[in-house]
Amino acid sequence: MDWLTHILVPVAAVTGGMAAGGLMIAVLGAPLLLTLPPQRYVALHQLLVTRFDPFMPVCLLTALATNLALALLVSPGAAQALYAVAVVLLAGTVFVSLRRNVPINKWLKTLDPESLPPDFDRLIHRRVRWRNWNLVRASFTLVAVGVNGVAIGVLV
């Protein structure tokens, strides 16, 4: 391995692991969120999103970029294919985030927890949709981290 690969491998593994960990917090907390009354749900979701938003995109995009660089830089073979698979999985996470979870986050951010729309209770399906799509993107990211680990094993 060259010096650049020695830098990119741990960066890809750590940032991918941090992104997966952040998504798993949401997966593990979702059952609680689904049981909260609407006002508490909106307030807690708004609080969590403001904490995760700066952190998660940086980790996820760094993991995606470093895996892409590794897929292009390592010698052709199993490691290169594994990094390419990780790129596809992480791109899937980004796609699901931008197309499914972020629009719901943005909508919830506009709401006043103390003055919710009268039909908010009917919109419980948005909570379930957010949870389901979060499970999809967390799964993509966890598998990408696993693939990353296998690629490291192939390289050493």
Backbone as CSV, one residue per row, in Angstrom:
resi,resn,N_x,N_y,N_z,CA_x,CA_y,CA_z,C_x,C_y,C_z
1,MET,0.842,-1.189,0.000,0.000,0.000,0.000,0.879,1.241,0.000
2,ASP,0.430,2.244,-0.723,1.163,3.507,-0.735,0.703,4.394,0.421
3,TRP,1.343,5.533,0.588,1.061,6.417,1.723,-0.373,6.937,1.706
4,LEU,-0.921,7.234,0.527,-2.280,7.765,0.439,-3.304,6.715,0.870
5,THR,-3.093,5.492,0.447,-3.985,4.406,0.841,-3.933,4.207,2.359
6,HIS,-2.729,4.342,2.940,-2.573,4.217,4.394,-3.380,5.284,5.137
7,ILE,-3.587,6.413,4.529,-4.391,7.477,5.143,-5.875,7.241,4.888
8,LEU,-6.226,6.894,3.651,-7.635,6.768,3.276,-8.341,5.588,3.940
9,VAL,-7.651,4.486,4.126,-8.284,3.290,4.698,-8.865,3.575,6.083
10,PRO,-8.088,4.112,7.026,-8.699,4.370,8.333,-9.747,5.490,8.307
11,VAL,-9.552,6.486,7.450,-10.544,7.564,7.359,-11.873,7.002,6.860
12,ALA,-11.831,6.142,5.850,-13.061,5.525,5.331,-13.733,4.678,6.410
13,ALA,-12.944,3.902,7.131,-13.507,3.015,8.155,-14.098,3.804,9.324
14,VAL,-13.387,4.812,9.787,-13.855,5.573,10.952,-15.077,6.416,10.606
15,THR,-15.033,7.137,9.493,-16.181,7.991,9.158,-17.414,7.151,8.806
16,GLY,-17.208,6.021,8.151,-18.328,5.125,7.874,-18.911,4.567,9.162
17,GLY,-18.046,4.212,10.090,-18.501,3.707,11.384,-19.245,4.757,12.179
18,MET,-18.777,5.999,12.135,-19.484,7.072,12.846,-20.842,7.344,12.211
19,ALA,-20.919,7.318,10.899,-22.207,7.511,10.227,-23.165,6.377,10.586
20,ALA,-22.668,5.155,10.561,-23.514,4.009,10.920,-23.976,4.113,12.374
21,GLY,-23.094,4.527,13.252,-23.454,4.691,14.658,-24.532,5.742,14.854
22,GLY,-24.398,6.863,14.162,-25.413,7.910,14.260,-26.764,7.436,13.766
23,LEU,-26.762,6.706,12.671,-28.027,6.182,12.151,-28.615,5.131,13.076
24,MET,-27.760,4.341,13.719,-28.250,3.323,14.648,-28.875,3.944,15.897
25,ILE,-28.392,5.095,16.308,-29.025,5.791,17.431,-30.479,6.084,17.082
26,ALA,-30.696,6.548,15.844,-32.066,6.840,15.405,-32.893,5.557,15.285
27,VAL,-32.283,4.486,14.800,-33.007,3.210,14.686,-33.429,2.729,16.073
28,LEU,-32.525,2.788,17.018,-32.826,2.304,18.364,-33.790,3.221,19.112
29,GLY,-33.776,4.506,18.793,-34.673,5.452,19.451,-36.034,5.575,18.804
30,ALA,-36.190,5.083,17.577,-37.451,5.240,16.842,-38.651,4.642,17.560
31,PRO,-38.543,3.470,18.179,-39.728,2.954,18.877,-40.251,3.914,19.954
32,LEU,-39.343,4.566,20.660,-39.760,5.555,21.655,-40.436,6.741,20.970
33,LEU,-39.824,7.240,19.918,-40.384,8.400,19.223,-41.803,8.136,18.730
34,LEU,-42.062,6.918,18.289,-43.380,6.595,17.762,-44.451,6.582,18.850
35,THR,-44.043,6.472,20.107,-45.030,6.418,21.199,-45.298,7.788,21.815
36,LEU,-44.500,8.783,21.479,-44.659,10.103,22.096,-45.900,10.817,21.583
37,PRO,-46.498,11.661,22.429,-47.585,12.510,21.938,-47.026,13.473,20.886
38,PRO,-47.854,13.950,19.970,-47.374,14.768,18.848,-46.469,15.944,19.240
39,GLN,-46.850,16.706,20.261,-46.043,17.869,20.633,-44.639,17.464,21.086
40,ARG,-44.566,16.424,21.875,-43.254,15.967,22.360,-42.444,15.356,21.220
41,TYR,-43.122,14.631,20.317,-42.434,14.047,19.167,-41.775,15.141,18.334
42,VAL,-42.551,16.166,17.985,-42.017,17.245,17.138,-40.862,17.947,17.842
43,ALA,-41.018,18.275,19.110,-39.957,18.970,19.845,-38.683,18.127,19.918
44,LEU,-38.821,16.849,20.226,-37.652,15.977,20.328,-36.997,15.756,18.965
45,HIS,-37.804,15.563,17.939,-37.262,15.385,16.583,-36.487,16.628,16.168
46,GLN,-37.038,17.799,16.427,-36.347,19.039,16.086,-35.020,19.150,16.830
47,LEU,-35.011,18.787,18.094,-33.777,18.833,18.879,-32.735,17.874,18.317
48,LEU,-33.139,16.650,18.037,-32.191,15.650,17.539,-31.645,16.013,16.164
49,VAL,-32.518,16.483,15.289,-32.073,16.809,13.927,-31.039,17.924,13.952
50,THR,-31.227,18.924,14.820,-30.243,20.008,14.866,-28.899,19.532,15.394
51,ARG,-28.901,18.438,16.157,-27.640,17.890,16.676,-26.953,16.990,15.648
52,PHE,-27.744,16.253,14.894,-27.178,15.294,13.949,-26.868,15.901,12.586
53,ASP,-27.593,16.933,12.188,-27.431,17.458,10.835,-26.005,17.905,10.493
54,PRO,-25.323,18.638,11.315,-23.965,18.991,10.888,-23.018,17.789,10.901
55,PHE,-23.256,16.862,11.812,-22.349,15.732,12.016,-22.515,14.648,10.953
56,MET,-23.744,14.217,10.729,-23.997,13.070,9.860,-23.596,13.302,8.398
57,PRO,-23.989,14.408,7.789,-23.583,14.589,6.386,-22.064,14.608,6.206
58,VAL,-21.346,15.215,7.139,-19.881,15.253,7.030,-19.303,13.846,7.097
59,CYS,-19.757,13.054,8.055,-19.258,11.678,8.186,-19.615,10.854,6.957
60,LEU,-20.874,10.929,6.556,-21.341,10.110,5.441,-20.646,10.488,4.136
61,LEU,-20.548,11.767,3.847,-19.914,12.186,2.589,-18.412,11.936,2.595
62,THR,-17.788,12.045,3.760,-16.358,11.716,3.851,-16.154,10.225,3.618
63,ALA,-17.005,9.398,4.210,-16.915,7.948,3.990,-17.120,7.619,2.520
64,LEU,-18.100,8.245,1.902,-18.365,8.015,0.477,-17.163,8.427,-0.375
65,ALA,-16.625,9.605,-0.127,-15.495,10.105,-0.923,-14.242,9.248,-0.739
66,THR,-13.952,8.840,0.505,-12.738,8.051,0.719,-12.883,6.639,0.147
67,ASN,-14.083,6.067,0.246,-14.299,4.759,-0.381,-14.195,4.854,-1.900
68,LEU,-14.698,5.924,-2.468,-14.574,6.123,-3.915,-13.108,6.263,-4.309
69,ALA,-12.369,7.054,-3.549,-10.938,7.203,-3.840,-10.227,5.859,-3.739
70,LEU,-10.562,5.076,-2.727,-9.930,3.755,-2.587,-10.324,2.826,-3.732
71,ALA,-11.583,2.892,-4.166,-12.019,2.053,-5.295,-11.240,2.402,-6.560
72,LEU,-10.818,3.653,-6.662,-10.055,4.083,-7.841,-8.553,3.876,-7.688
73,LEU,-8.068,3.860,-6.448,-6.614,3.828,-6.217,-6.019,2.452,-5.968
74,VAL,-6.773,1.572,-5.296,-6.166,0.275,-4.968,-6.035,-0.579,-6.227
75,SER,-5.124,-1.516,-6.169,-4.894,-2.401,-7.314,-6.167,-3.167,-7.655
76,PRO,-6.388,-3.388,-8.939,-7.570,-4.170,-9.324,-7.584,-5.513,-8.610
77,GLY,-8.763,-5.896,-8.185,-8.911,-7.155,-7.473,-10.050,-7.056,-6.477
78,ALA,-9.992,-7.929,-5.481,-11.091,-8.034,-4.514,-11.280,-6.751,-3.711
79,ALA,-10.192,-6.148,-3.241,-10.316,-4.931,-2.430,-10.963,-3.814,-3.230
80,GLN,-10.556,-3.667,-4.470,-11.138,-2.629,-5.324,-12.634,-2.861,-5.512
81,ALA,-13.030,-4.089,-5.748,-14.450,-4.412,-5.913,-15.219,-4.147,-4.623
82,LEU,-14.631,-4.486,-3.498,-15.296,-4.260,-2.213,-15.483,-2.767,-1.937
83,TYR,-14.469,-1.968,-2.224,-14.622,-0.527,-2.033,-15.685,0.029,-2.980
84,ALA,-15.771,-0.504,-4.174,-16.816,-0.071,-5.101,-18.209,-0.428,-4.574
85,VAL,-18.341,-1.598,-3.984,-19.623,-1.993,-3.376,-19.966,-1.040,-2.234
86,ALA,-18.979,-0.700,-1.417,-19.213,0.243,-0.321,-19.677,1.595,-0.860
87,VAL,-19.105,2.023,-1.963,-19.516,3.290,-2.584,-20.986,3.231,-2.981
88,VAL,-21.393,2.153,-3.612,-22.799,2.007,-4.033,-23.720,2.027,-2.816
89,LEU,-23.347,1.318,-1.770,-24.167,1.288,-0.554,-24.250,2.671,0.103
90,LEU,-23.133,3.357,0.204,-23.136,4.693,0.805,-23.884,5.697,-0.070
91,ALA,-23.784,5.541,-1.382,-24.569,6.397,-2.280,-26.064,6.137,-2.076
92,GLY,-26.419,4.893,-1.820,-27.806,4.557,-1.498,-28.259,5.255,-0.223
93,THR,-27.378,5.316,0.762,-27.693,6.018,2.008,-27.943,7.497,1.744
94,VAL,-27.077,8.105,0.945,-27.239,9.523,0.608,-28.553,9.739,-0.143
95,PHE,-28.836,8.873,-1.098,-30.064,8.999,-1.894,-31.305,8.910,-0.998
96,VAL,-31.360,7.895,-0.150,-32.517,7.729,0.738,-32.614,8.932,1.684
97,SER,-31.493,9.387,2.190,-31.505,10.538,3.096,-32.107,11.758,2.411
98,LEU,-31.596,12.075,1.229,-32.032,13.290,0.534,-33.454,13.201,0.002
99,ARG,-33.856,12.022,-0.438,-35.178,11.879,-1.063,-36.289,11.530,-0.081
100,ARG,-35.958,10.929,1.039,-36.997,10.445,1.949,-36.946,11.093,3.337
101,ASN,-35.809,11.016,4.022,-35.759,11.491,5.398,-35.637,13.011,5.514
102,VAL,-34.778,13.614,4.716,-34.572,15.059,4.822,-35.853,15.853,4.546
103,PRO,-36.663,15.502,3.530,-37.908,16.269,3.357,-38.825,16.220,4.583
104,ILE,-38.903,15.079,5.235,-39.720,14.987,6.447,-39.090,15.822,7.565
105,ASN,-37.756,15.770,7.686,-37.062,16.587,8.682,-37.345,18.069,8.462
106,LYS,-37.260,18.498,7.206,-37.499,19.916,6.893,-38.928,20.320,7.235
107,TRP,-39.896,19.449,6.938,-41.287,19.750,7.243,-41.471,19.862,8.760
108,LEU,-40.915,18.908,9.505,-41.059,18.937,10.963,-40.393,20.173,11.574
109,LYS,-39.307,20.617,10.954,-38.580,21.786,11.452,-39.439,23.051,11.373
110,THR,-40.384,23.099,10.441,-41.231,24.291,10.269,-42.362,24.357,11.285
111,LEU,-42.611,23.267,12.000,-43.753,23.214,12.893,-43.437,23.796,14.269
112,ASP,-44.450,24.377,14.887,-44.367,24.821,16.270,-44.979,23.704,17.114
113,PRO,-44.196,23.062,17.981,-44.725,21.942,18.763,-45.961,22.307,19.592
114,GLU,-46.079,23.571,19.960,-47.216,23.999,20.777,-48.429,24.396,19.939
115,SER,-48.258,24.435,18.626,-49.369,24.838,17.763,-49.343,24.001,16.483
116,LEU,-49.566,22.723,16.647,-49.509,21.799,15.508,-50.766,21.920,14.654
117,PRO,-50.645,21.582,13.367,-51.837,21.591,12.514,-52.899,20.656,13.088
118,PRO,-54.176,20.994,12.897,-55.236,20.169,13.481,-55.218,18.716,12.996
119,ASP,-54.707,18.493,11.811,-54.695,17.130,11.265,-53.376,16.401,11.523
120,PHE,-52.542,16.911,12.432,-51.237,16.295,12.665,-51.368,14.831,13.080
121,ASP,-52.334,14.517,13.921,-52.501,13.126,14.361,-52.743,12.183,13.189
122,ARG,-53.396,12.674,12.134,-53.600,11.846,10.939,-52.282,11.610,10.205
123,LEU,-51.318,12.460,10.459,-50.050,12.377,9.741,-49.040,11.470,10.440
124,ILE,-49.518,10.627,11.340,-48.642,9.691,12.054,-47.849,8.825,11.070
125,HIS,-48.416,8.626,9.887,-47.706,7.819,8.886,-46.359,8.438,8.522
126,ARG,-46.214,9.755,8.678,-44.909,10.367,8.393,-43.863,9.899,9.404
127,ARG,-44.268,9.719,10.630,-43.339,9.188,11.639,-42.893,7.784,11.244
128,VAL,-43.856,6.980,10.840,-43.563,5.592,10.461,-42.715,5.571,9.191
129,ARG,-43.064,6.404,8.219,-42.258,6.464,6.985,-40.825,6.872,7.293
130,TRP,-40.653,7.885,8.151,-39.309,8.334,8.496,-38.542,7.184,9.136
131,ARG,-39.180,6.482,10.082,-38.535,5.356,10.754,-38.148,4.259,9.759
132,ASN,-39.070,3.929,8.837,-38.796,2.865,7.868,-37.652,3.237,6.936
133,TRP,-37.651,4.466,6.436,-36.563,4.881,5.541,-35.245,4.995,6.296
134,ASN,-35.301,5.396,7.563,-34.082,5.442,8.361,-33.499,4.042,8.531
135,LEU,-34.369,3.058,8.685,-33.908,1.671,8.794,-33.213,1.232,7.504
136,VAL,-33.740,1.656,6.369,-33.119,1.325,5.076,-31.729,1.946,4.988
137,ARG,-31.647,3.238,5.283,-30.340,3.891,5.125,-29.340,3.411,6.171
138,ALA,-29.805,3.098,7.375,-28.906,2.540,8.387,-28.387,1.171,7.935
139,SER,-29.256,0.370,7.332,-28.840,-0.946,6.831,-27.786,-0.809,5.739
140,PHE,-28.013,0.098,4.794,-27.020,0.339,3.739,-25.666,0.696,4.359
141,THR,-25.691,1.590,5.337,-24.443,2.073,5.928,-23.753,0.985,6.741
142,LEU,-24.522,0.219,7.496,-23.921,-0.874,8.274,-23.287,-1.922,7.367
143,VAL,-23.956,-2.260,6.284,-23.378,-3.234,5.342,-22.121,-2.644,4.706
144,ALA,-22.150,-1.347,4.372,-20.960,-0.699,3.793,-19.781,-0.765,4.760
145,VAL,-20.036,-0.561,6.041,-18.965,-0.649,7.036,-18.423,-2.080,7.102
146,GLY,-19.302,-3.061,7.038,-18.858,-4.453,7.022,-18.024,-4.768,5.797
147,VAL,-18.472,-4.292,4.651,-17.721,-4.485,3.400,-16.372,-3.813,3.501
148,ASN,-16.350,-2.633,4.113,-15.094,-1.918,4.335,-14.136,-2.750,5.162
149,GLY,-14.639,-3.385,6.203,-13.800,-4.235,7.047,-13.214,-5.400,6.287
150,VAL,-14.026,-6.003,5.421,-13.528,-7.115,4.597,-12.455,-6.600,3.639
151,ALA,-12.672,-5.415,3.066,-11.681,-4.848,2.146,-10.355,-4.613,2.853
152,ILE,-10.419,-4.159,4.093,-9.186,-3.950,4.877,-8.474,-5.296,5.054
153,GLY,-9.240,-6.330,5.361,-8.648,-7.662,5.510,-7.982,-8.138,4.232
154,VAL,-8.570,-7.811,3.098,-7.980,-8.208,1.803,-6.691,-7.444,1.543
155,LEU,-6.670,-6.176,1.955,-5.475,-5.343,1.695,-4.273,-5.736,2.543
156,VAL,-4.511,-6.212,3.748,-3.354,-6.510,4.634,-2.938,-7.929,4.619
